[in-house]
Amino acid sequence: MEQFYNLIRSDMQAVDAVIRQRLHSEVVLVRQVAEYIIQSGGKRLRPILVLLSARALGYQGSNHHELAAVIEFIHTATLLHDDVVDDSDLRRGRQTANAMFGNSASVLVGDFLYSRAFQMMVAVNDMRIMRVLSDATNVIAEGEVLQLMNCHNADVDEAGYLQVIRYKTAKLFEAAAQLGAIIGGASSVVEQAMSTYGIHLGTAFQLVDDVLDYSGAELETGKHLGDDLAEGKPTLPLIFVLQKGSAEQAACVRRAIENGGRDDLPEVSAAIRATGALEYAKSKAAQEADLAASALAVLPTSQYKESLLELSLFAVARSH
């Protein structure tokens, strides 16, 4: 990630300053929880995407700092709510906010971050930007509900799984890239291309996240292996085993999804390895990354375009 930070280091420092300023609240607990989750690490990929996209289109103003912070606040709010819904206790190698401060505080501070994000986007005073962000936030909420409906459902197919990814994860990547295009004064063709880049990049990232849930090192991923299985989430590696595995392997995975928990993790992991499910999921991620990179053909040559291309490679090659 260092190469991305080096290219836009001054922009990222400006975004961090906006985040610190906008996190201020007279309510002490709001500040504590919000600062805890914001400062707990993370790649800041979505803000980086706003900054690189805007710079790739020659933007020279400062609104991209505010919008990058808005994107980060929306993402952070979803994390706070996600961890409560999933009853998670570890993220990025640290206790989750709900583990530290309780579920009620996490949900309410997530609401604060959403509302603060909307205050900030209104201040930019651009109706198209407000439409992109409000639509994205609504779609993300729908994705959360879709994922909740799919939990413990072993009959979810690949198309249903990908729909959840597009809504819940890729939509904010799409919005981030599109915002950069809008403030960069892009044509409708270029704006659509950047949206396409964002949604395929976000899909690739989530596919790799789902692979790492069964193959990563906890020290690197910063979360427990098998979290998705414990929550009964039918992700692509599991769906592949259900479709391509033996009757015994499929029955094991079906039982694990329907019951949740980690009791079946060793057997499920063995079935995933034996069927080539991880390789299949990685190949799908690589296809998405290729589609993302292809969309960038409309951009002029620049260091920022090269970084966007590198980001699509990093999406697939990363180990955390």
GIKA-V351098 format. One record per helix or strand. SS is the DSSP state (A for helix, B for strand). FROM is the first residue (numbers start at 1). TO is the last residue. Records with the same first field share a line. If there is no record, write none. Layout:
SS=FROM-TO  FROM-TO
//
This chain:
A=2-7  9-22  28-38  45-56  63-86  97-101  103-124  127-150  158-183  188-215  218-221  227-230  236-244  247-259  265-275  277-298  303-317
B=90-91  94-95
//
